[in-house]
Every structure is written in C-alpha cells, then in structure tokens.
Amino acid sequence: MKLSDRHVVVIGGTSGIGLAVAEGALAEGARVTVASSRRETVDAGLASLSGASGDVIDVKDDRSVQAFFERVGSLDHLVFTAGDWGGPRNNTLGAVDLDAAQALFSVRFWGALRAVKHASSRIAPDGSVTLTDGMIAHNPSPGSFVSTAMAGAIEHLTRALAVELKPVRVNAVCPGLILTDVWNSIPEEKRAERLARMTAHLPLARVGKPDEAAEAYLYLMRGGYTTGQVLLVDGGSSVA
Ligand SMILES: NC(=O)c1ccc[n+]([C@@H]2O[C@H](COP(=O)([O-])OP(=O)(O)OC[C@H]3O[C@@H](n4cnc5c(N)ncnc54)[C@H](OP(=O)(O)O)[C@@H]3O)[C@@H](O)[C@H]2O)c1
C-alpha cells in the first residue's frame, strides 16, 4: 500500500517524532495535515513542511477535537504523537497524589482515545490509526508506576481498537529514547553526557533520531496486513 495521494493526519505532527512522520509522509506523496494545541508550534512546524496543512487542536477538549475532524473531513491515516509532560512522573507509592497522577493520562491516553473516537467514522476502510506509547511501559523504574501504567494502557487500547475499528488497522509505536526537543529540559552542558549514560547499555548505544522513529509509523500506515501490534523502536532496550 502506498501513501501517495492518501490523506495523513498527524496530531502532534508539529514537532519531534510527529514532525518527522509528517516529513516522511510528504516525501512519499501523501496529503498531510498536522495539528497541535499552540498556534506558534503549528506555524513553526509548517515552516519545514512544504505543502502540508496545519490546524490547532487541544486533545484534552472534546469540542476542539470534534470541530477539528469536522474541518478535516475524510482521511486515510491517523497518527497520534501528541504528548505532554503533565502530572508528577516520579512518585513515591505512599505519597502519590492520585488526583494529580491522573493528569498523566490526559493527553497521551484520553487524548488519543478522544481523537480516535471523533476520527473513526471518517477513516477509509483500508486506512489506519497509529498511536504512541514509550518504553517506560516495558522498563519500569522506581517511581515510574503511573507512567508505566499509562503507557501500557495505550498498548492495550491499541489491541482493543484493532478489534473495534476493523477493517481499519490500529497499531502503536513504542519509542525508546529519541532526540527531540523534549530533552532540552536537560541543561545543554549536561545533555550529551546524560543521554550517553542513559543509552550506553543498549545494543545500539546512542539516542535514536526522529526520522528513525518515523520509519515505524510509515511502515504501519503502509503495512496492509498488520493490526493490533506495537512496534518497538528502542535501540534494543527491550533486550538489553
Ligand atoms: N522523545 C522521546 O524520547 C520519547 C520517548 C518515548 C515516548 N515518547 C512519546 O512520543 C510522543 C512524541 O514525543 P516527542 O518527543 O516528539 O514530543 P514533542 O516534540 O514534545 O511533541 C509533542 C507534540 O504534542 C503536541 N501536544 C502537546 N499537548 C497537546 C494537546 N493538548 N493537544 C494537541 N497536541 C498537543 C505538541 O504541540 P503543542 O505544544 O503545540 O501542543 C507537540 O506537537 C509523546 O507521546 C512522547 O511521550 C517520546
């Protein structure tokens, strides 16, 4: 299955991994729409996406998502890479604030489900949905239990939606450490050393590049006999 002339919608496609997916889909001749919550990020993304359309959507807001898909109309492939760093990620079990912890699910889990809900009637029968989780689902660390549960929930949502939306295919990409702007939270003078330390034990002992993660989404859009799957792009961290 080719992507040329197919309509690919990337929510979160204005930066990082989603931007690389949008670039890859454009290079394959797709019609691409990217969207995220801040107009300035959308404009910045569009500046490097010649020929793409951009729009604003807040996946935490049901009306925003519904209105977005009304504007989009029909589509072939929905890619969801929107993510924030909301909610406390390092929790002590005895002190965890469960109300605050729920915020971790708002964009990446509930936002994904909300997007699929409003897109579902508009996706071509031979089209696809690709969601995003992260290796924290498979490699929990002390204090990560809410993040691990949230990411794992996306994988199970993927399996269930593959049954729910058939014959539309539903898959997920599970990235390891991919070098996007999210890592700018580490001060620049410490970043390279810290990322090298975090990846030294991997079979591929380096951080991944956004276009390497994007390859997985492009395959899952094209791969017409693959559904209900999670594709790890993790430098081998699952076998380290
Ligand atoms: N990079 C990694 O190492 C890594 C590892 C594992 C998993 N992941 C996951 O992969 C996904 C993409 O990561 P990334 O590194 O590419 O992050 P990123 O560069 O920060 O991109 C996240 C995108 O989500 C959008 N977004 C945030 N809140 C939104 C909302 N409420 N509604 C709509 N869009 C929203 C952002 O744009 P606006 O600010 O304009 O909304 C941005 O376009 C995330 O789910 C992340 O958790 C990343």
The ligand as a Gaussian input file, in Angstrom:
#p B3LYP/6-31G(d) Opt

LIG

0 1
 N       11.258000      11.686000      22.519000
 C       11.370000      10.578000      23.245000
 O       12.470000      10.185000      23.694000
 C       10.134000       9.756000      23.560000
 C       10.314000       8.514000      24.201000
 C        9.204000       7.737000      24.485000
 C        7.938000       8.176000      24.158000
 N        7.783000       9.386000      23.541000
 C        6.428000       9.822000      23.229000
 O        6.322000      10.153000      21.860000
 C        5.381000      11.221000      21.700000
 C        6.064000      12.342000      20.909000
 O        7.224000      12.757000      21.604000
 P        8.162000      13.913000      21.055000
 O        9.495000      13.722000      21.671000
 O        8.037000      14.026000      19.586000
 O        7.474000      15.177000      21.774000
 P        7.294000      16.694000      21.306000
 O        8.353000      17.100000      20.330000
 O        7.117000      17.466000      22.567000
 O        5.904000      16.682000      20.518000
 C        4.702000      16.595000      21.204000
 C        3.615000      17.206000      20.347000
 O        2.377000      17.121000      21.058000
 C        1.694000      18.354000      20.920000
 N        0.759000      18.491000      22.036000
 C        1.031000      18.606000      23.359000
 N       -0.101000      18.759000      24.068000
 C       -1.128000      18.729000      23.157000
 C       -2.540000      18.848000      23.268000
 N       -3.159000      19.028000      24.458000
 N       -3.278000      18.767000      22.137000
 C       -2.678000      18.602000      20.919000
 N       -1.355000      18.488000      20.755000
 C       -0.587000      18.558000      21.869000
 C        2.822000      19.405000      20.899000
 O        2.484000      20.638000      20.294000
 P        1.808000      21.872000      21.120000
 O        2.758000      22.274000      22.170000
 O        1.566000      22.907000      20.058000
 O        0.532000      21.359000      21.644000
 C        3.829000      18.674000      20.010000
 O        3.500000      18.853000      18.638000
 C        4.957000      11.645000      23.123000
 O        3.758000      10.984000      23.455000
 C        6.075000      11.111000      23.987000
 O        5.638000      10.812000      25.309000
 C        8.856000      10.188000      23.230000

